[in-house]
Amino acid sequence: MSIEFPRPAAALPTAPAKLRILETANQLFYEDGIRNVGVDRLISASSVTKATFYKHYGSKDRLIAEYIAHRHRRVAEWLANVVEADDDPAHILRALQEAITSAVGSPGFRGCPFINAAAEFPEPDHPVRRAVESHREWYVDVLEQLLRRMGHPMSGDAADDLNLARDGAMTGGYAGDPIASTTALNRAFDRVVAEARVAVGV
C-alpha cells in the first residue's frame, strides 16, 4: 500500500496583483515580523494601489491568514512531490530531515515561520494560533504515519520527539549555532530510525 499525502485543496491566487501581494507578505512577514509590517508598506512593496489591496484581501488580518495558509501549502506541496518520486517511508523521513537541515543553513534563515507567527500572537484562541496548531498537528501526523509504516513500536511518541527536535534545530539554528543544532537534529533522527530497524529486525 503506497503512502499518500494529498496536496492542499486551496491553490495559489490566479489574479497577478493578489499573488504579488501574497508573495510580498510571505517575504516581509518572515523577514521582519508580521506585526512590524504595515499595510502601507505591503502596498508599496507590492506595487499595487490601496484599492487593489483591499479588493483582494479586505484587511491585513485576512492577508495574515493567507500567509500562514501559503506557508503550509508550500510544505504540503513539497511533501506530495517527494512522495510521488519515492514512497519509501524511510526515504521520505530522511528527505524531511534533509529539508530541515538545509533550511537552517540557508542564507536569510529566521527560524520556523510557524513558531515565529505563534510567538507574535500569544492569545490561544487567535486565528493565527489555531492555524499554526493545525499545521503542527498535520506535521506530527505525517511523521507518525511514516514511522508507523517503518515499523516503529511507538510511532506517536517518536513523532513527537522528532517534531520537538525540529523545533529545537530551527530555534537554535537561528538564535545560536546552526551546525550544533542540525547535528543534534541528525542524532535524533538517527536514533528514531535505528529504533524502527531494531523493531522490524533489520
LONUZA-440261 format. One record per atom (N, C-alpha, C, CB): y, z, x; residue in three letters. Coordinates in steps of 0.2 Angstrom, whole numbers, padded with zeros to 4 digits, always signed. Glycine has a CB too. Layout:
YZXALA;...
This chain:
-0006+0000+0004MET;+0000+0000+0000MET;+0006+0000+0004MET;+0000+0006-0005MET;+0011-0005+0003SER;+0016-0005+0008SER;+0022-0001+0006SER;+0019-0013+0008SER;+0026+0001+0010ILE;+0032+0005+0009ILE;+0038+0001+0006ILE;+0034+0009+0015ILE;+0041+0004+0001GLU;+0047+0001-0002GLU;+0052+0005-0003GLU;+0045-0003-0009GLU;+0058+0004+0000PHE;+0064+0007-0001PHE;+0069+0002-0004PHE;+0067+0011+0005PHE;+0070+0003-0011PRO;+0074-0003-0014PRO;+0081-0003-0011PRO;+0074-0001-0022PRO;+0084-0009-0012ARG;+0091-0010-0010ARG;+0095-0007-0015ARG;+0093-0017-0009ARG;+0101-0004-0014PRO;+0106-0002-0019PRO;+0108-0007-0024PRO;+0112+0001-0016PRO;+0108-0005-0030ALA;+0110-0009-0036ALA;+0117-0012-0035ALA;+0108-0006-0043ALA;+0121-0007-0033ALA;+0128-0009-0033ALA;+0130-0014-0027ALA;+0133-0003-0032ALA;+0133-0019-0028ALA;+0134-0024-0022ALA;+0141-0023-0020ALA;+0133-0031-0025ALA;+0143-0026-0015LEU;+0150-0026-0012LEU;+0154-0030-0017LEU;+0150-0030-0005LEU;+0161-0028-0017PRO;+0166-0031-0021PRO;+0166-0039-0020PRO;+0172-0028-0021PRO;+0167-0043-0025THR;+0167-0050-0023THR;+0174-0053-0023THR;+0164-0054-0029THR;+0179-0049-0026ALA;+0186-0051-0025ALA;+0188-0049-0018ALA;+0191-0047-0030ALA;+0191-0054-0014PRO;+0193-0053-0007PRO;+0198-0047-0006PRO;+0196-0059-0005PRO;+0203-0046-0010ALA;+0208-0041-0009ALA;+0204-0034-0010ALA;+0213-0042-0014ALA;+0200-0034-0015LYS;+0196-0027-0017LYS;+0192-0026-0011LYS;+0192-0028-0023LYS;+0188-0031-0008LEU;+0184-0029-0002LEU;+0188-0028+0004LEU;+0180-0036-0001LEU;+0194-0031+0005ARG;+0198-0029+0010ARG;+0200-0022+0010ARG;+0204-0034+0011ARG;+0202-0020+0004ILE;+0204-0013+0003ILE;+0199-0008+0005ILE;+0207-0011-0004ILE;+0193-0010+0003LEU;+0187-0005+0004LEU;+0185-0005+0011LEU;+0181-0008+0000LEU;+0186-0011+0015GLU;+0184-0011+0022GLU;+0189-0007+0026GLU;+0184-0018+0024GLU;+0196-0008+0024THR;+0201-0004+0027THR;+0200+0004+0026THR;+0208-0006+0024THR;+0198+0006+0020ALA;+0197+0013+0019ALA;+0191+0015+0023ALA;+0196+0014+0011ALA;+0186+0011+0023ASN;+0180+0013+0027ASN;+0182+0014+0034ASN;+0175+0007+0027ASN;+0186+0011+0037GLN;+0188+0012+0044GLN;+0193+0018+0045GLN;+0192+0005+0047GLN;+0198+0018+0041LEU;+0203+0023+0041LEU;+0201+0030+0039LEU;+0210+0021+0037LEU;+0197+0030+0034PHE;+0194+0037+0032PHE;+0190+0040+0037PHE;+0191+0036+0025PHE;+0186+0035+0040TYR;+0181+0038+0045TYR;+0185+0040+0052TYR;+0176+0033+0047TYR;+0190+0036+0054GLU;+0193+0037+0060GLU;+0198+0043+0059GLU;+0197+0031+0062GLU;+0202+0043+0054ASP;+0207+0048+0053ASP;+0206+0054+0048ASP;+0214+0045+0052ASP;+0201+0053+0044GLY;+0200+0058+0039GLY;+0203+0056+0032GLY;+0203+0065+0041GLY;+0199+0057+0027ILE;+0201+0055+0020ILE;+0207+0058+0018ILE;+0195+0057+0015ILE;+0209+0064+0019ARG;+0215+0067+0016ARG;+0221+0065+0020ARG;+0214+0074+0016ARG;+0220+0063+0027ASN;+0225+0061+0031ASN;+0228+0054+0030ASN;+0223+0061+0038ASN;+0224+0050+0026VAL;+0226+0043+0025VAL;+0229+0042+0018VAL;+0220+0038+0026VAL;+0235+0041+0017GLY;+0238+0040+0010GLY;+0238+0033+0008GLY;+0245+0042+0011GLY;+0239+0032+0001VAL;+0239+0026-0002VAL;+0244+0021+0001VAL;+0241+0027-0010VAL;+0250+0023+0003ASP;+0254+0018+0006ASP;+0251+0015+0012ASP;+0261+0021+0007ASP;+0248+0019+0016ARG;+0245+0017+0022ARG;+0239+0012+0021ARG;+0243+0022+0027ARG;+0235+0014+0016LEU;+0230+0009+0014LEU;+0232+0002+0012LEU;+0226+0012+0009LEU;+0238+0003+0008ILE;+0241-0004+0005ILE;+0243-0008+0011ILE;+0246-0002+0000ILE;+0247-0005+0015SER;+0250-0008+0021SER;+0244-0011+0026SER;+0254-0004+0025SER;+0239-0007+0027ALA;+0234-0009+0032ALA;+0230-0015+0029ALA;+0230-0003+0034ALA;+0229-0015+0022SER;+0225-0020+0019SER;+0229-0026+0017SER;+0223-0017+0012SER;+0235-0026+0018SER;+0240-0032+0017SER;+0239-0034+0010SER;+0238-0038+0022SER;+0240-0029+0005VAL;+0240-0030-0002VAL;+0246-0027-0005VAL;+0233-0028-0005VAL;+0247-0029-0011THR;+0253-0026-0015THR;+0251-0019-0018THR;+0256-0030-0020THR;+0255-0015-0020LYS;+0254-0009-0023LYS;+0250-0011-0030LYS;+0260-0005-0025LYS;+0253-0016-0033ALA;+0250-0018-0040ALA;+0242-0020-0039ALA;+0254-0024-0043ALA;+0241-0023-0033THR;+0234-0026-0032THR;+0230-0020-0031THR;+0234-0030-0026THR;+0232-0015-0027PHE;+0228-0009-0025PHE;+0226-0005-0032PHE;+0232-0004-0021PHE;+0231-0004-0036TYR;+0230+0000-0042TYR;+0226-0005-0047TYR;+0236+0002-0045TYR;+0226-0011-0047LYS;+0222-0015-0051LYS;+0215-0015-0050LYS;+0225-0023-0051LYS;+0213-0014-0043HIS;+0206-0014-0041HIS;+0203-0007-0041HIS;+0206-0017-0035HIS;+0207-0002-0039TYR;+0205+0005-0039TYR;+0208+0010-0043TYR;+0205+0007-0032TYR;+0214+0009-0045GLY;+0217+0014-0050GLY;+0219+0020-0047GLY;+0212+0015-0055GLY;+0216+0022-0042SER;+0218+0029-0039SER;+0215+0029-0032SER;+0217+0035-0043SER;+0217+0034-0028LYS;+0214+0035-0021LYS;+0207+0038-0023LYS;+0219+0039-0017LYS;+0207+0043-0028ASP;+0201+0046-0029ASP;+0195+0041-0030ASP;+0201+0051-0035ASP;+0196+0036-0034ARG;+0191+0031-0035ARG;+0189+0027-0029ARG;+0194+0026-0041ARG;+0194+0026-0025LEU;+0193+0022-0019LEU;+0188+0027-0014LEU;+0199+0020-0015LEU;+0190+0033-0014ILE;+0186+0038-0010ILE;+0178+0038-0012ILE;+0189+0045-0011ILE;+0177+0038-0019ALA;+0171+0037-0022ALA;+0167+0031-0019ALA;+0171+0038-0029ALA;+0171+0025-0020GLU;+0168+0019-0017GLU;+0167+0019-0010GLU;+0173+0013-0019GLU;+0171+0023-0006TYR;+0170+0023+0001TYR;+0163+0027+0003TYR;+0175+0027+0005TYR;+0162+0032-0001ILE;+0155+0036+0000ILE;+0149+0031-0002ILE;+0155+0042-0004ILE;+0150+0028-0008ALA;+0145+0023-0010ALA;+0144+0018-0005ALA;+0147+0021-0017ALA;+0149+0015-0002HIS;+0149+0010+0003HIS;+0145+0012+0009HIS;+0156+0007+0005HIS;+0146+0018+0011ARG;+0143+0021+0017ARG;+0135+0022+0015ARG;+0146+0028+0019ARG;+0134+0024+0009HIS;+0127+0025+0008HIS;+0123+0018+0007HIS;+0126+0028+0001HIS;+0127+0013+0004ARG;+0124+0006+0003ARG;+0123+0003+0010ARG;+0129+0002+0000ARG;+0127+0004+0015ARG;+0126+0002+0022ARG;+0119+0004+0025ARG;+0131+0003+0027ARG;+0118+0011+0024VAL;+0112+0014+0027VAL;+0106+0011+0023VAL;+0112+0022+0026VAL;+0106+0011+0016ALA;+0101+0009+0012ALA;+0099+0002+0013ALA;+0102+0010+0005ALA;+0104-0003+0014GLU;+0103-0010+0016GLU;+0099-0010+0023GLU;+0109-0014+0016GLU;+0102-0007+0027TRP;+0099-0007+0034TRP;+0091-0005+0034TRP;+0103-0002+0039TRP;+0090+0000+0030LEU;+0083+0003+0030LEU;+0079-0002+0026LEU;+0083+0009+0026LEU;+0081-0005+0021ALA;+0077-0011+0017ALA;+0076-0016+0022ALA;+0081-0013+0011ALA;+0080-0018+0026ASN;+0079-0024+0031ASN;+0074-0022+0036ASN;+0086-0026+0035ASN;+0074-0015+0039VAL;+0069-0013+0043VAL;+0062-0013+0040VAL;+0071-0006+0046VAL;+0062-0011+0034VAL;+0055-0011+0031VAL;+0052-0018+0029VAL;+0056-0007+0024VAL;+0057-0022+0028GLU;+0055-0029+0027GLU;+0052-0032+0033GLU;+0060-0034+0024GLU;+0055-0030+0039ALA;+0052-0033+0045ALA;+0046-0030+0048ALA;+0058-0032+0050ALA;+0045-0023+0046ASP;+0039-0020+0048ASP;+0038-0013+0044ASP;+0040-0018+0056ASP;+0033-0013+0040ASP;+0032-0007+0035ASP;+0028-0002+0038ASP;+0030-0010+0029ASP;+0027-0002+0045ASP;+0023+0004+0048ASP;+0027+0010+0048ASP;+0021+0002+0055ASP;+0025+0015+0044PRO;+0029+0021+0044PRO;+0032+0024+0050PRO;+0026+0026+0040PRO;+0027+0024+0055ALA;+0029+0027+0062ALA;+0034+0023+0065ALA;+0023+0027+0066ALA;+0034+0016+0064HIS;+0039+0012+0067HIS;+0046+0013+0063HIS;+0037+0004+0067HIS;+0046+0014+0057ILE;+0052+0015+0053ILE;+0055+0021+0055ILE;+0050+0015+0045ILE;+0051+0026+0056LEU;+0054+0033+0058LEU;+0057+0032+0065LEU;+0048+0038+0058LEU;+0054+0029+0069ARG;+0057+0028+0076ARG;+0063+0024+0076ARG;+0052+0024+0081ARG;+0063+0019+0071ALA;+0069+0015+0070ALA;+0075+0019+0068ALA;+0068+0009+0065ALA;+0074+0024+0063LEU;+0079+0029+0061LEU;+0081+0033+0067LEU;+0076+0033+0056LEU;+0076+0035+0071GLN;+0078+0039+0077GLN;+0083+0035+0082GLN;+0072+0041+0081GLN;+0081+0029+0083GLU;+0085+0025+0087GLU;+0092+0024+0085GLU;+0081+0018+0089GLU;+0092+0023+0078ALA;+0099+0021+0075ALA;+0103+0027+0076ALA;+0098+0020+0067ALA;+0101+0033+0075ILE;+0105+0039+0076ILE;+0107+0040+0083ILE;+0101+0046+0074ILE;+0103+0039+0088THR;+0104+0039+0095THR;+0110+0034+0097THR;+0098+0038+0099THR;+0109+0028+0094SER;+0114+0023+0095SER;+0121+0024+0092SER;+0111+0016+0092SER;+0121+0027+0086ALA;+0127+0029+0083ALA;+0131+0034+0087ALA;+0126+0031+0076ALA;+0127+0039+0089VAL;+0130+0045+0093VAL;+0133+0042+0100VAL;+0125+0050+0095VAL;+0130+0037+0103GLY;+0133+0034+0109GLY;+0138+0029+0108GLY;+0127+0032+0113GLY;+0139+0027+0102SER;+0144+0021+0101SER;+0151+0023+0102SER;+0142+0018+0095SER;+0155+0018+0104PRO;+0162+0019+0105PRO;+0165+0021+0098PRO;+0166+0013+0108PRO;+0170+0025+0098GLY;+0173+0027+0092GLY;+0169+0032+0087GLY;+0175+0021+0088GLY;+0164+0034+0090PHE;+0160+0039+0086PHE;+0164+0045+0084PHE;+0153+0041+0089PHE;+0164+0047+0077ARG;+0167+0053+0075ARG;+0163+0057+0071ARG;+0173+0050+0070ARG;+0156+0057+0072GLY;+0152+0061+0069GLY;+0149+0058+0062GLY;+0155+0068+0067GLY;+0145+0062+0058CYS;+0142+0059+0052CYS;+0148+0058+0047CYS;+0137+0064+0050CYS;+0149+0052+0044PRO;+0154+0051+0039PRO;+0153+0056+0033PRO;+0154+0044+0037PRO;+0146+0057+0031PHE;+0145+0061+0025PHE;+0147+0068+0026PHE;+0137+0060+0023PHE;+0145+0071+0032ILE;+0146+0078+0034ILE;+0154+0079+0034ILE;+0143+0080+0040ILE;+0157+0074+0037ASN;+0165+0074+0038ASN;+0168+0074+0031ASN;+0167+0068+0042ASN;+0165+0070+0026ALA;+0168+0070+0020ALA;+0167+0076+0016ALA;+0165+0064+0016ALA;+0161+0079+0017ALA;+0160+0086+0013ALA;+0164+0091+0016ALA;+0152+0087+0015ALA;+0166+0091+0023ALA;+0170+0096+0025ALA;+0177+0096+0023ALA;+0170+0095+0033ALA;+0179+0090+0021GLU;+0186+0089+0018GLU;+0186+0091+0011GLU;+0188+0082+0019GLU;+0181+0091+0007PHE;+0181+0093+0000PHE;+0176+0099-0001PHE;+0179+0087-0004PHE;+0178+0105+0000PRO;+0174+0111+0000PRO;+0172+0113-0007PRO;+0177+0117+0003PRO;+0175+0111-0012GLU;+0173+0113-0019GLU;+0166+0110-0020GLU;+0178+0110-0024GLU;+0161+0114-0022PRO;+0154+0112-0023PRO;+0153+0107-0028PRO;+0150+0118-0024PRO;+0158+0107-0033ASP;+0157+0103-0039ASP;+0161+0096-0039ASP;+0159+0106-0045ASP;+0165+0096-0033HIS;+0169+0090-0032HIS;+0164+0083-0032HIS;+0173+0090-0026HIS;+0167+0078-0035PRO;+0163+0072-0035PRO;+0161+0069-0028PRO;+0166+0066-0038PRO;+0165+0070-0023VAL;+0163+0068-0016VAL;+0157+0073-0014VAL;+0169+0069-0011VAL;+0157+0079-0015ARG;+0152+0083-0013ARG;+0145+0081-0016ARG;+0153+0091-0014ARG;+0146+0080-0022ARG;+0140+0078-0026ARG;+0137+0071-0023ARG;+0141+0077-0034ARG;+0142+0066-0022ALA;+0139+0060-0019ALA;+0136+0061-0012ALA;+0145+0055-0018ALA;+0139+0065-0008VAL;+0136+0067-0001VAL;+0129+0070-0002VAL;+0141+0071+0003VAL;+0129+0075-0007GLU;+0122+0078-0008GLU;+0117+0073-0010GLU;+0123+0084-0013GLU;+0119+0068-0014SER;+0114+0063-0017SER;+0112+0059-0011SER;+0118+0059-0022SER;+0116+0057-0006HIS;+0114+0053-0001HIS;+0110+0057+0004HIS;+0121+0051+0003HIS;+0111+0064+0005ARG;+0107+0068+0009ARG;+0100+0069+0006ARG;+0110+0074+0010ARG;+0100+0070-0001GLU;+0093+0070-0004GLU;+0089+0064-0003GLU;+0094+0072-0011GLU;+0093+0058-0004TRP;+0089+0052-0003TRP;+0087+0051+0004TRP;+0094+0046-0004TRP;+0090+0053+0009TYR;+0088+0053+0016TYR;+0082+0057+0018TYR;+0094+0054+0021TYR;+0083+0063+0015VAL;+0077+0068+0016VAL;+0071+0065+0013VAL;+0078+0075+0014VAL;+0071+0062+0007ASP;+0066+0059+0003ASP;+0063+0053+0007ASP;+0068+0057-0004ASP;+0067+0049+0010VAL;+0065+0044+0015VAL;+0060+0047+0020VAL;+0071+0040+0018VAL;+0063+0052+0024LEU;+0059+0055+0029LEU;+0053+0058+0027LEU;+0063+0060+0032LEU;+0053+0061+0021GLU;+0047+0064+0018GLU;+0041+0059+0017GLU;+0048+0068+0012GLU;+0044+0053+0014GLN;+0039+0048+0012GLN;+0036+0045+0018GLN;+0042+0042+0008GLN;+0040+0044+0023LEU;+0037+0041+0030LEU;+0032+0046+0033LEU;+0043+0040+0034LEU;+0034+0052+0033LEU;+0029+0057+0036LEU;+0023+0058+0032LEU;+0033+0064+0037LEU;+0023+0058+0026ARG;+0018+0058+0022ARG;+0013+0053+0023ARG;+0019+0059+0014ARG;+0016+0047+0023ARG;+0012+0041+0025ARG;+0008+0041+0032ARG;+0016+0034+0024ARG;+0012+0045+0036MET;+0009+0045+0043MET;+0004+0051+0043MET;+0014+0047+0048MET;+0003+0055+0038GLY;-0002+0060+0038GLY;+0000+0067+0040GLY;-0008+0058+0042GLY;+0007+0068+0040HIS;+0009+0074+0042HIS;+0007+0080+0037HIS;+0017+0074+0043HIS;+0004+0085+0039PRO;+0002+0090+0034PRO;+0007+0094+0030PRO;-0002+0095+0038PRO;+0013+0094+0033MET;+0019+0097+0030MET;+0025+0093+0030MET;+0021+0104+0033MET;+0024+0087+0026SER;+0029+0082+0027SER;+0036+0084+0024SER;+0027+0076+0023SER;+0036+0088+0019GLY;+0043+0090+0017GLY;+0046+0095+0021GLY;+0042+0094+0010GLY;+0043+0100+0024ASP;+0046+0104+0029ASP;+0048+0100+0036ASP;+0041+0110+0032ASP;+0044+0095+0038ALA;+0045+0091+0044ALA;+0052+0087+0042ALA;+0039+0087+0046ALA;+0052+0084+0036ALA;+0058+0080+0034ALA;+0064+0084+0035ALA;+0057+0077+0027ALA;+0064+0090+0032ASP;+0070+0095+0033ASP;+0072+0096+0040ASP;+0069+0101+0029ASP;+0067+0097+0044ASP;+0068+0098+0051ASP;+0071+0092+0055ASP;+0061+0099+0055ASP;+0069+0086+0053LEU;+0072+0080+0056LEU;+0079+0079+0053LEU;+0068+0074+0055LEU;+0080+0080+0047ASN;+0087+0080+0044ASN;+0092+0084+0048ASN;+0087+0081+0037ASN;+0090+0090+0049LEU;+0094+0095+0052LEU;+0095+0093+0059LEU;+0091+0102+0051LEU;+0090+0091+0062ALA;+0090+0088+0069ALA;+0095+0083+0070ALA;+0084+0086+0072ALA;+0095+0078+0065ARG;+0100+0073+0064ARG;+0107+0076+0064ARG;+0099+0068+0058ARG;+0108+0081+0059ASP;+0115+0084+0058ASP;+0117+0087+0065ASP;+0114+0090+0053ASP;+0113+0090+0068GLY;+0115+0093+0075GLY;+0117+0088+0080GLY;+0109+0097+0077GLY;+0113+0082+0080ALA;+0114+0077+0085ALA;+0121+0074+0083ALA;+0109+0072+0085ALA;+0122+0073+0077MET;+0128+0069+0075MET;+0134+0074+0077MET;+0128+0068+0068MET;+0134+0080+0075THR;+0139+0085+0076THR;+0140+0087+0083THR;+0138+0091+0072THR;+0135+0088+0086GLY;+0135+0090+0094GLY;+0137+0084+0098GLY;+0129+0093+0096GLY;+0135+0078+0096GLY;+0136+0072+0100GLY;+0144+0070+0099GLY;+0133+0066+0097GLY;+0147+0072+0094TYR;+0154+0071+0093TYR;+0158+0077+0097TYR;+0156+0070+0086TYR;+0156+0083+0095ALA;+0160+0089+0097ALA;+0158+0091+0105ALA;+0159+0094+0093ALA;+0153+0089+0107GLY;+0150+0091+0113GLY;+0147+0086+0118GLY;+0145+0096+0113GLY;+0141+0086+0120ASP;+0138+0082+0125ASP;+0133+0077+0121ASP;+0134+0086+0130ASP;+0135+0071+0121PRO;+0131+0066+0117PRO;+0124+0065+0120PRO;+0134+0059+0117PRO;+0123+0066+0126ILE;+0117+0065+0130ILE;+0112+0071+0128ILE;+0117+0064+0137ILE;+0115+0077+0128ALA;+0111+0083+0127ALA;+0109+0083+0119ALA;+0115+0089+0128ALA;+0114+0081+0115SER;+0112+0081+0108SER;+0107+0076+0106SER;+0119+0079+0104SER;+0107+0070+0109THR;+0102+0065+0107THR;+0095+0066+0111THR;+0104+0058+0110THR;+0096+0070+0117THR;+0089+0072+0120THR;+0086+0077+0115THR;+0091+0075+0127THR;+0090+0082+0113ALA;+0087+0087+0108ALA;+0084+0083+0102ALA;+0092+0092+0106ALA;+0088+0078+0099LEU;+0085+0075+0093LEU;+0078+0071+0095LEU;+0090+0069+0091LEU;+0078+0068+0101ASN;+0072+0065+0103ASN;+0066+0069+0103ASN;+0073+0061+0109ASN;+0067+0075+0106ARG;+0062+0080+0106ARG;+0059+0082+0099ARG;+0064+0087+0110ARG;+0064+0083+0094ALA;+0062+0085+0088ALA;+0058+0079+0084ALA;+0068+0086+0083ALA;+0060+0073+0085PHE;+0056+0068+0083PHE;+0049+0067+0086PHE;+0060+0061+0083PHE;+0049+0068+0093ASP;+0043+0068+0096ASP;+0038+0073+0094ASP;+0044+0068+0104ASP;+0040+0079+0093ARG;+0036+0084+0090ARG;+0033+0083+0084ARG;+0040+0091+0090ARG;+0037+0081+0079VAL;+0035+0079+0072VAL;+0030+0074+0072VAL;+0041+0077+0068VAL;+0031+0068+0076VAL;+0026+0063+0076VAL;+0020+0065+0079VAL;+0029+0057+0081VAL;+0020+0070+0084ALA;+0014+0072+0088ALA;+0010+0076+0083ALA;+0016+0076+0094ALA;+0014+0080+0078GLU;+0010+0084+0073GLU;+0006+0080+0068GLU;+0015+0089+0069GLU;+0009+0074+0066ALA;+0006+0069+0062ALA;+0000+0066+0065ALA;+0011+0064+0060ALA;+0001+0065+0072ARG;-0005+0062+0075ARG;-0011+0066+0076ARG;-0003+0059+0082ARG;-0009+0073+0077VAL;-0015+0078+0078VAL;-0018+0079+0071VAL;-0012+0085+0080VAL;-0014+0079+0066ALA;-0017+0080+0059ALA;-0022+0074+0057ALA;-0012+0080+0054ALA;-0021+0068+0059VAL;-0025+0062+0057VAL;-0030+0061+0063VAL;-0021+0056+0056VAL;-0030+0065+0068GLY;-0035+0064+0074GLY;-0033+0058+0078GLY;-0041+0063+0071GLY;-0027+0056+0079VAL;-0026+0050+0083VAL;-0024+0053+0090VAL;-0020+0046+0080VAL;
